[in-house]
Amino acid sequence: MKSEGFGFFRKSKRILKSRLFLSVVLPTLLLSASARAETIGLVVTGGWSIAGHYTTDMKLECPNGYNPDTISSWKAIKFNSDAERDADWVGNHEGNFRTVEGGKRVHVGFAPQLVNETAPSFDAIGTMSEGLNLDGTADGKETDRTCKHNKLSSPDGASKDIDNQLYRSVGCFRGTRPEGVFFQYWNAEFETAAPDRWLIEIKGVDSRVNDTHVDVMVAHGLDKVVKDASGKFLPSLSQRVDTMIPRYVYYTTGRIENGVLITDPISDMRMPSTAITDTGEIGFQQARWRLKLTDTGAKGILGAYQDTDRFFRFMLKTAGNKPRATALAAAPFWHSLKRNADGMKDPKTGQCNSISAAWTVEMTNTKIVLDPILPPLPSRPTTVSSTEVEKVTRVSSAEK
Amino acid sequence: MKKIQKFLSRQAYIAALTLPFAMLGMGQSSAQVALQDDPHPANITVQMTDEGAVFADAKGLTLYSGNDPKPGASTCTNEIVKKGSTVQNDVYVLPYQDRIKSCIQKTPPVLVGDAQPVGAWTVINRPDGLKQWAYRGRAMYTSEHDRAPGDVNGNLSGRSGRGANGSSETGPIFAPVILPAEVMIKQVGIARVLTSKDGHSLYALPSDSRNKSNCDEKCLEKWRPLLASALARPAGDWTVAQRSGKESQWAFKGKPLYTYAGDTVDSGITGDGVDKAVVALAVPLPAVPKDITVSRTMLGWFYADKAGMTVYNWSCRPIGEHGTPKMPESCDSYNEKTDFWWYATCGDETTCPNVWRPVVVAEGEEKSWKGHMWSVVTIPSPWGPVVAPEGMKGQKVWAYKGRPVFTYGYEDLPGMVDGYDVGVQGLQKWAAIIADGSLIGRGQPKYLSQASAESKQHAGGKSR
């Protein structure tokens, strides 16, 4: 006599194999599951800054005070006579030019490697920062791809393995600190400037609290962000994806843990940006987002390495072009970036060419849409591996 | 899990992003310019240029309005200003005093001579006793950057207000054409597009016949006829097509015109190519070398080399805020002594050619080239971002409006504009060149019209 269990099993098998189940029931179940999956759209609306520990009196992180700006640096030069000083100032009213070894006249921004300023500049020495562990080590030791450096601890003490060497380079320049003008302007431009429209779309979200796999797209948007009368950005307005420049579309994957989106790295993410009215591309290598999802958007960190030369040129064009306002002295800044570089080690020279960075960011919910007039979205690669960190995930329109 | 990677070849990527200018020009006719009957003095001429018909002096050199603050007066003198000031009002002495030019040297006033005022042309009595022409109240000048009839080098396209080089030219003076009251001309990049009065680009549909619209109800959902008033009469290139009912529609060269529902006033000409529609141009697109393309960047459509890399001019701004000079003119012209301003953004004569790379003219191209807005010039050797003096040996490169063009060596992908506005103290900068915005549309653009100047005029009514 067959057991009831065995008979039930045989009956279940028949049901599962039945045409009705396969053709109607199963697809309905699957469709319901996918229909339940949510898509979250986000647009950067501010909070943009380099994470780090900044105190009001600066004594903790910059015991020597602000680093000199370009004009202060020029004033510190020891000329042989007043006449020589006056001659040097002609055509040099922003203090950008220096006469270097050999009598050559150079601009500090475009030949910083030739300039060692008389007035000293210092790195920030704070030990706390929000951020991510980018190099995979617990203590910043040298690896075959990274250079030795000091780690930072998160403010809540939970993480002691944070990589954010960029904080050290910018932390004592007046313009790039929270009280300086650079980020005040740049954040305002996340509202007003067309290039500064960065989108994140999270698809396949089964749970906003915990989800082991989501698909993520980063792209440039085309539409304005709008504030209400109280000054808050309105959530859930729409944002069209800029498919006219498909290389600004990036795909990756991620997960949600305790309400925090953590994405897998994007190997070379370059986004357009306008900062203090000048526009360029800012590049993020091994870029990862860690964003706390909220009712109206998200808040968190973009962790990445930044090629020091490319980042320097972006800063020179934006902040460095207005040295009086931003107080960013080009030559010391360049030397600091090189000194603090900790990523993308050149196997031949051992020199690290990128610097770890943690950018704070705030985002507002948006509905990400496609404009039928514009070219279609580049197709997502068939597979996007989360383990191949060197993989290029940039997609272009030829894959349509 | 299988890992399938699709990487686009560089060539295909470029093809997707750029559009060779060789594709343009198909379908353009060489129709006559329909100018207004607008009287001008005996020593003022009308000259055809790549930007349209302009007023010119007796030698055919393009006329420009100046940076004069008030109509009916000229502030352009022979004074050499030797000091500049910053926005913080710090006054400083300009370098290279022996090279500083006066306003008159840069933009010579157009003198009346023995001619008589007529129509919109009046006479300004200058402080130096000379009499200068004014058109519609604005003092008239030529530009030192123009060397031959047809040159419009004094005003780099796409930059309004002061000329892009900061000189006192604010724009060429276009000879007026006949336009209905419902139509105006709008600059879209370097394209001069016919638009409705509220700035929406105008198009023609291939389904229409001569002076007859065949746009049915479905078509009208996307294409809105440019309606003519009941008093509209044909004039010049403009005719009136009767629609069903009592409506009349403007037609240009027999083609009824429409706006596109998908356009906004800021969207350029997105309707171009939709349903094979053709945007209506006031001026034919200029001839562009086949080594020059157009690339879509985050700042718009810019000229690029054949690889899609944005091209740039070296541009000086001798006039800063409040009209005070900031830089000597030598910044963007050749001087015997090595000018360190050239090398300021790139090092020296050995490093600069790798940072700012000239777009070299292929062998044989110079002889066959017939264009005007784009030309072949020689840059000096060793490298300089300026035109070499006559007879000097150097490198033959492409030039836009007489200024050699370069790509930026730090850009590694088509469509980047990192080189834009790279400069020194806001005075000398590398400027990208805004290109024809018409390529935003889908399909191959075909251009309808050949009218050639900017004016607002009632067709069928009295000339103003």
Interface residues (C-beta under 8 A of the other chain):
Chain A: W89 V90 G91 H93 E94 N96 F97 K104 R105 V106 H107 F110 A111 A194 P195 H220 M244 I245 P246 R247 Y248 P272 D278 T279 G280 E281 R310 R313 F314 K317 N321 R324 I373 P381 T382 T383 S385 E388 K391 V392 V395 S396 S397 A398 E399
Chain B: M1 K2 K3 I4 Q5 K6 F7 L8 A12 Y13 A15 A16 L17 G84 T86 Q88 D90 Y92 V93 L94 P95 Y96 G262 T270 R296 T297 M298 L299 F340 A344 T345 C346 G347 D348 Y410 L413 G415 M416 V417 D418 Y420 D421 V422 G423 V424 Q425 G426 I440
